[in-house]
């Protein structure tokens, strides 16, 4: 008879297992677990997420290790991580959409008095006449003529993202360095090669492409990418990242690296490279995006030129985008490619390593890690997905992708001193859950693979953590929540999810694009007099706005863009100032949540 393990050992094994891997377990792909964890152990990688698709279906979506430096937050598939240069494929798709819509030609020249980028800020910096011959195609293919491997200004390389303080000092501009400043710096340098003759990987040329997008569309780079990629595909977990740990996005993991440098903010402080050493926010189009692994694979499927999932580009456009430049034979337009019909890219920054691919036999994958390593790290990472696939003999038929459309238009009204009525517009899932908590919603989320019990009486449903309770679980579009405290404030949100035979009867939740609403049970309704006293000044505005409202009043406000994405949420009093410098130019709605209602004002960001 086999001996039973002591209870404390069993408990330790279970806890150890839970901390090591999260997400829906896929028995037939169990070897992917050991291969991934061995890779991470061998290279001292704290945490990572893995998504693998086959024939358009997300068959594997797991996470390993830790999401933070304190090692008290397990990495989960819902965590977003920086993807570094895998951002270039996003920019490539966006440019090709312009080409497909006849708004741009790949052979358009970029710089010049009558060309796309014709602002004197750029043209006055050009030191080499050959720059006027550079085309959009050459920017995409890294054949514009600059070679970052050749040093400049005493540095061993000439990629200005690596010496931002020098760039601003030379050009006499402010810190942290801006994308336009990085471009201008490179324009002051002569080309190392004639345009179109030599492949030399470049980050800054992708910033130039972002400016091409903005000039041709009249939109910010981020807004245009969102309109042609994120929104049509239903990608709610891809965003531009922020520089500092304090400003990380919801569900974003932390990045682990030891090298330090002087802060790009010019304050003479030593900081980690990954948190203020370079200005990630100025690296958007070449290395600034963050994403879940699942959403990144979903994006690949939307341009994979297979019929399993509808593509957002025409087949001919995709072929052009992924055809190797004759100069290099191994790089196309935002994608590395080979003669076997495989497309891929890698991303690497301090605290970040990422690997994505689309294969000729119907697989895609995205491996995201919160550190990077040296030695044979990249060779082994290149082999890891192939080894995972080769080790699987019986592939699952389920599809673990969450719904593409989140529930929206959440409305909350009082139904007495202790009850509220909630209503919403359904997304495209099978069902949805409503999460409620006192004050603000905590950083805790429903987990894929778990079905929750709901209770309309607050506190009677499942607690998903930090006293966030499930008050509704069903396929309807409204609920009355009871048992609230008439003296407190409550927060609510709705998550769409699938749970059917196609998902293997696993619940798969969509967390992004959710609306969060609060209501004060003690507040009175908004009066017409009060409504007239809510203003934003100045309006239009560029950098800051000041909230104007009745004295001695505190209320929650949110700023929402035209796509319905919440860009800011916080508490405000009269004369509270809000920094809007990071918002893209455009029109926004500022919502004041007061009593039983909401007061909205339009804001124009210049």
NUNUMAR-985227 format. One line per 5 residues: their letters; for each residue z, x, y of C-alpha. Coordinates in steps of 0.5 Angstrom, whole numbers. Layout:
A = Z:X:Y; ...
END
This chain:
XXXXX = 0:0:0; -2:3:7; 4:4:11; 5:0:18; 5:4:24
XXXXX = 11:3:28; 11:-2:34; 11:3:39; 5:7:37; 1:0:36
XXXXX = 3:-2:43; 1:5:46; -5:5:42; -7:-2:45; -5:0:52
XXXXX = -9:7:51; -15:3:49; -15:-2:55; -14:4:60; -20:7:57
XXXXX = -25:2:57; -26:-5:60; -31:-11:60; -34:-15:54; -34:-11:48
XXXXX = -40:-11:44; -39:-9:36; -46:-7:35; -46:-2:40; -39:1:39
XXXXX = -42:8:39; -44:7:46; -36:7:47; -35:14:44; -41:17:46
XXXXX = -40:15:53; -32:17:53; -34:24:50; -38:25:55; -33:24:61
XXXXX = -28:28:57; -32:34:56; -34:34:64; -27:32:66; -30:25:69
XXXXX = -24:20:71; -28:14:71; -35:11:70; -39:4:69; -45:3:64
XXXXX = -50:-2:64; -56:-2:59; -61:-8:59; -67:-9:53; -73:-13:54
XXXXX = -70:-16:61; -63:-18:58; -56:-14:60; -54:-12:53; -48:-8:55
XXXXX = -44:-8:61; -38:-3:60; -33:1:64; -29:7:63; -23:11:65
XXXXX = -20:10:72; -22:7:79; -18:11:83; -14:18:84; -7:15:83
XXXXX = -10:13:76; -7:6:76; -13:2:77; -17:1:71; -25:2:72
XXXXX = -28:-5:71; -36:-7:71; -35:-10:77; -33:-4:81; -38:-1:86
XXXXX = -40:6:86; -44:10:91; -51:12:88; -53:18:92; -60:19:92
XXXXX = -62:13:87; -62:10:94; -69:13:95; -72:8:90; -69:2:94
XXXXX = -72:5:100; -79:6:96; -79:-1:94; -78:-4:101; -84:1:104
XXXXX = -88:-2:98; -87:-9:100; -89:-8:107; -95:-5:104; -96:-11:100
XXXXX = -96:-15:106; -101:-11:110; -96:-9:115; -97:-2:113; -101:3:110
XXXXX = -99:9:106; -104:13:109; -102:11:116; -99:17:120; -92:17:122
XXXXX = -91:21:129; -95:21:135; -96:17:142; -100:11:139; -97:12:132
XXXXX = -91:8:128; -85:13:131; -88:14:138; -81:14:142; -80:20:146
XXXXX = -74:22:143; -78:24:137; -84:26:140; -81:31:145; -77:35:139
XXXXX = -83:36:135; -85:44:135; -90:44:130; -97:40:131; -98:39:124
XXXXX = -92:34:124; -97:29:127; -101:29:121; -95:27:116; -97:20:113
XXXXX = -92:15:110; -95:17:103; -92:24:104; -86:22:106; -85:18:100
XXXXX = -87:23:95; -83:29:99; -90:33:101; -89:32:108; -88:40:109
XXXXX = -81:41:110; -77:45:105; -70:44:105; -69:50:100; -71:55:105
XXXXX = -66:56:110; -65:55:117; -60:57:123; -57:62:119; -55:57:113
XXXXX = -58:58:106; -61:51:106; -64:47:111; -62:40:109; -58:38:116
XXXXX = -54:33:112; -50:39:110; -48:41:117; -47:35:121; -43:39:126
XXXXX = -48:44:127; -53:39:128; -50:35:134; -48:42:137; -55:44:137
XXXXX = -57:38:140; -51:36:144; -50:29:141; -44:26:139; -40:26:133
XXXXX = -41:23:127; -48:25:127; -53:19:127; -59:18:123; -64:19:129
XXXXX = -60:26:130; -61:28:123; -69:26:124; -69:30:131; -66:36:128
XXXXX = -71:37:123; -77:35:128; -75:41:132; -76:46:126; -83:48:124
XXXXX = -86:45:117; -86:50:111; -92:48:108; -98:44:111; -97:36:110
XXXXX = -100:34:103; -100:41:99; -93:42:97; -87:38:93; -81:40:96
XXXXX = -75:34:96; -73:32:102; -67:27:104; -69:26:112; -76:24:110
XXXXX = -73:18:107; -69:17:114; -76:17:117; -78:12:112; -72:7:115
XXXXX = -74:8:122; -82:6:120; -79:0:116; -75:-2:123; -81:-1:127
XXXXX = -85:-5:123; -81:-11:122; -76:-11:128; -70:-11:123; -65:-6:121
XXXXX = -66:-2:115; -61:-6:111; -63:-13:114; -70:-12:111; -68:-9:105
XXXXX = -63:-15:104; -69:-20:105; -74:-17:101; -70:-14:95; -62:-17:95
XXXXX = -63:-24:97; -69:-25:92; -66:-22:86; -59:-25:87; -56:-18:88
XXXXX = -49:-19:91; -46:-12:89; -51:-7:93; -49:-5:100; -49:1:104
XXXXX = -43:5:104; -38:7:109; -35:14:110; -28:13:110; -23:11:104
XXXXX = -20:6:109; -26:3:110; -29:2:103; -32:-4:101; -29:-10:96
XXXXX = -28:-7:89; -31:-1:91; -28:5:87; -25:12:89; -29:18:89
XXXXX = -26:25:86; -28:32:89; -24:38:91; -28:41:96; -26:40:103
XXXXX = -30:42:110; -29:40:117; -29:33:119; -36:30:121; -32:26:126
XXXXX = -31:33:130; -23:32:130; -22:39:127; -19:36:121; -20:39:114
XXXXX = -23:33:110; -26:32:103; -33:32:103; -34:25:100; -29:22:105
XXXXX = -32:24:112; -35:31:111; -42:28:111; -43:22:115; -45:17:109
XXXXX = -47:12:114; -52:16:117; -55:17:110; -57:10:108; -64:10:106
XXXXX = -64:17:102; -56:16:99; -52:11:102; -52:5:98; -46:3:93
XXXXX = -47:-2:87; -45:-4:80; -49:-1:75; -51:-8:73; -54:-10:79
XXXXX = -58:-4:80; -61:-5:73; -62:-12:75; -66:-9:81; -70:-5:76
XXXXX = -72:-11:72; -75:-14:79; -80:-8:79; -81:-6:72; -88:-9:71
XXXXX = -86:-12:65; -86:-20:64; -79:-21:61; -77:-22:68; -81:-24:75
XXXXX = -82:-18:79; -82:-18:87; -88:-14:87; -95:-15:85; -97:-11:79
XXXXX = -102:-6:83; -96:-5:88; -92:-3:82; -97:2:79; -98:5:86
XXXXX = -91:6:87; -90:9:80; -96:14:80; -94:21:80; -97:25:86
XXXXX = -102:29:84; -99:35:88; -93:35:83; -94:30:77; -87:29:76
XXXXX = -85:25:83; -88:18:85; -85:14:91; -78:14:90; -78:15:83
XXXXX = -79:21:78; -84:19:73; -87:22:67; -94:22:63; -90:17:58
XXXXX = -89:12:63; -82:13:64; -79:12:71; -72:15:73; -68:18:78
XXXXX = -61:22:79; -56:21:85; -51:27:86; -46:28:92; -39:30:92
XXXXX = -35:25:88; -41:22:86; -46:22:80; -51:17:78; -57:16:73
XXXXX = -62:10:73; -68:9:69; -74:5:66; -77:6:60; -84:5:57
XXXXX = -81:1:51; -77:-4:55; -70:-1:57; -67:0:63; -60:3:65
XXXXX = -55:5:70; -49:10:69; -45:11:75; -39:16:75; -34:18:81
XXXXX = -34:25:80; -40:30:79; -39:37:75; -43:43:74; -46:47:68
XXXXX = -50:43:63; -47:36:66; -54:33:68; -58:35:61; -52:32:57
XXXXX = -53:26:62; -60:25:61; -59:25:54; -53:20:54; -57:14:54
XXXXX = -62:16:49; -57:18:44; -53:11:46; -60:7:44; -61:12:38
XXXXX = -54:10:35; -55:3:35; -59:0:29; -57:-8:31; -58:-10:38
XXXXX = -55:-16:41; -59:-22:43; -54:-24:49; -55:-23:56; -49:-21:60
XXXXX = -52:-22:67; -48:-27:72; -51:-32:75; -56:-30:81; -54:-35:86
XXXXX = -47:-36:88; -43:-42:90; -43:-43:97; -41:-48:103; -34:-48:102
XXXXX = -30:-53:106; -23:-55:106; -20:-61:109; -12:-63:109; -11:-69:105
XXXXX = -4:-70:107; 2:-65:108; 2:-62:101; -6:-63:99; -12:-61:101
XXXXX = -19:-63:99; -24:-57:97; -32:-58:96; -38:-53:95; -45:-53:94
XXXXX = -46:-51:87; -50:-44:85; -54:-43:79; -49:-42:74; -46:-47:68
XXXXX = -39:-48:71; -35:-45:77; -28:-43:78; -23:-44:84; -18:-39:86
XXXXX = -12:-40:90; -7:-36:93; -2:-36:99; -4:-33:105; -10:-28:103
XXXXX = -13:-27:97; -11:-21:93; -15:-16:90; -15:-19:83; -21:-22:80
XXXXX = -23:-26:74; -25:-22:68; -32:-22:64; -31:-25:57; -24:-29:59
XXXXX = -24:-36:60; -19:-39:64; -14:-45:64; -14:-49:71; -9:-53:74
XXXXX = -10:-57:80; -3:-57:82; -2:-50:85; 1:-45:81; 0:-49:74
XXXXX = -6:-46:72; -7:-39:70; -5:-33:74; -11:-28:74; -6:-23:78
XXXXX = -2:-22:84; 0:-30:84; -8:-32:85; -8:-38:81; -14:-42:78
XXXXX = -14:-49:81; -21:-51:78; -25:-50:72; -31:-54:71; -38:-56:73
XXXXX = -37:-60:79; -37:-59:86; -30:-61:89; -23:-61:87; -16:-64:90
XXXXX = -11:-59:90; -4:-61:90; 3:-58:90; 2:-54:97; 8:-52:101
XXXXX = 7:-56:108; 10:-49:112; 5:-44:109; -2:-42:109; -7:-42:103
XXXXX = -13:-38:101; -19:-40:97; -25:-38:94; -30:-40:88; -34:-36:83
XXXXX = -40:-38:79; -40:-36:72; -44:-37:66; -41:-39:59; -46:-41:54
XXXXX = -50:-39:47; -55:-34:51; -48:-30:54; -46:-30:47; -41:-35:49
XXXXX = -38:-30:54; -36:-32:61; -39:-28:66; -37:-29:73; -41:-27:79
XXXXX = -36:-24:84; -41:-22:90; -43:-27:96; -37:-31:95; -34:-35:101
XXXXX = -26:-34:102; -23:-40:106; -16:-41:109; -12:-47:111; -5:-47:115
XXXXX = -2:-53:112; 3:-53:118; -3:-52:124; -5:-59:127; -12:-61:128
XXXXX = -16:-57:133; -17:-61:140; -23:-62:144; -19:-58:150; -18:-52:145
XXXXX = -25:-52:143; -27:-51:150; -23:-44:150; -25:-40:144; -30:-35:147
XXXXX = -33:-28:145; -34:-23:151; -39:-20:152; -45:-24:149; -50:-21:148
XXXXX = -46:-14:146; -47:-7:143; -40:-4:141; -34:-8:142; -33:-16:143
XXXXX = -26:-19:146; -24:-25:143; -22:-30:148; -18:-36:146; -11:-40:148
XXXXX = -5:-36:150; 0:-35:144; -5:-37:139; -6:-33:132; -12:-35:128
XXXXX = -17:-32:123; -24:-31:125; -30:-28:121; -37:-26:123; -42:-28:118
XXXXX = -50:-26:119; -56:-30:118; -56:-29:111; -49:-32:110; -46:-25:108
XXXXX = -39:-24:111; -39:-18:115; -32:-18:118; -25:-22:117; -19:-21:120
XXXXX = -13:-24:124; -14:-25:132; -10:-27:138; -12:-28:145; -16:-21:148
XXXXX = -16:-18:141; -22:-13:141; -27:-12:135; -31:-6:133; -38:-9:132
XXXXX = -42:-2:133; -44:-2:125; -47:-9:125; -55:-9:125; -58:-12:131
XXXXX = -59:-19:130; -55:-26:131; -49:-28:128; -44:-33:127; -37:-32:129
XXXXX = -32:-37:126; -25:-39:128; -21:-42:123; -16:-47:126; -12:-52:124
XXXXX = -16:-57:120; -23:-55:122; -27:-49:124; -30:-47:131; -36:-43:131
XXXXX = -40:-39:136; -46:-35:136; -46:-28:137; -52:-23:139; -51:-16:137
X = -56:-12:141
END
